[in-house]
């Protein structure tokens, strides 16, 4: 059945002169033509004034600026970008629930602006995959992409690697088309194991191993560190991923065992927080009965009621390396991609202590 004509007219919005509609009010946003009409000048002259170009008289310039202020005119950035050969935009793909990645992106916004670059955010959620996020960035005509732990099986991501500079963040990558910026996980896990063995721990479990290349990479670094410490027969990987519920699952697995390890290294601060809370709710004292460590040194690690021993990933160094890689690749189009592994120092807080006196040697 055809809708009444009046109803159809109410739902159709004709977009002319790069008009846009305020999503909150439904009202049409003022356009360049509106400014020109209010000022009593041509649209071309209004455009020259608002772009700061020479030519218009001082009287015309002031009338246009006054009209723009009265109308609360905002330039249409999307339309302007379509007319320019370059966008000076870079894309940032990150996981919204990862506190460390969010901190990196926050600083990336500032550091990119210092070099005249804008940042288009492409968050990854439970329903927004790498494929969706990278497609969105390409639609925005970004000139480079910095992305955390992308899905290499994404066809659009593979196309992006061929089209523009990509900085692959957070994990190792063997793809020769991408720059890599990551933390030195081998050194980080070795430092954690050395810290715990120095406290007398021998039964050191690891909660992690899942969650893409970053998960498998850190688990392998744990195995290598345990082997180097002469504890190859004590290697104990509990296969979980990075978030709080994964840590809680790992804690429940440990609680069901006849004998608990004396220490647990978690693949992330989020995982460690879930494990820590679940152990404490079950009456297991941290660190008196079980020492717990994280990885990342995100903001949750230093909360007064957690105080998590963890490996520090440096936000400033990560952003500096990422912006440096992007600028180099944009300037030197034939530059070879590089890998940067930032330092991974240990931050000791209150969740680690000496091994239990009943620890089996």
Protein Blocks (a to p, Z undefined) as FASTA:
>chain_A
ZZdfklmmmmpccdeehiacdfknopacddfklmmmmnopafklmmmmmnopahiafklm
mmmmmmmmmnopacdfklmmmmpmbfoiacddddfklmklmmmmmmmmmmmmmnopacdd
ddddfklcfklmmmmmmmnopabdcdehiafklmklmmmmmmpccddehiacfbfkbccd
dddfklmmmmmmmmmmmnopabdcdeehieijklmmmmmmmmmmmmmnopmmmgccdddd
fblklmmmmmmmmmmpmbdcfbdcdfbfklmmmmmmmmmmnopacfkloccddehjpakl
mpmklopadddddfklmmmmmmmmmmmmmmmmmbccddddddddddddfkbccddfklcZ
Z
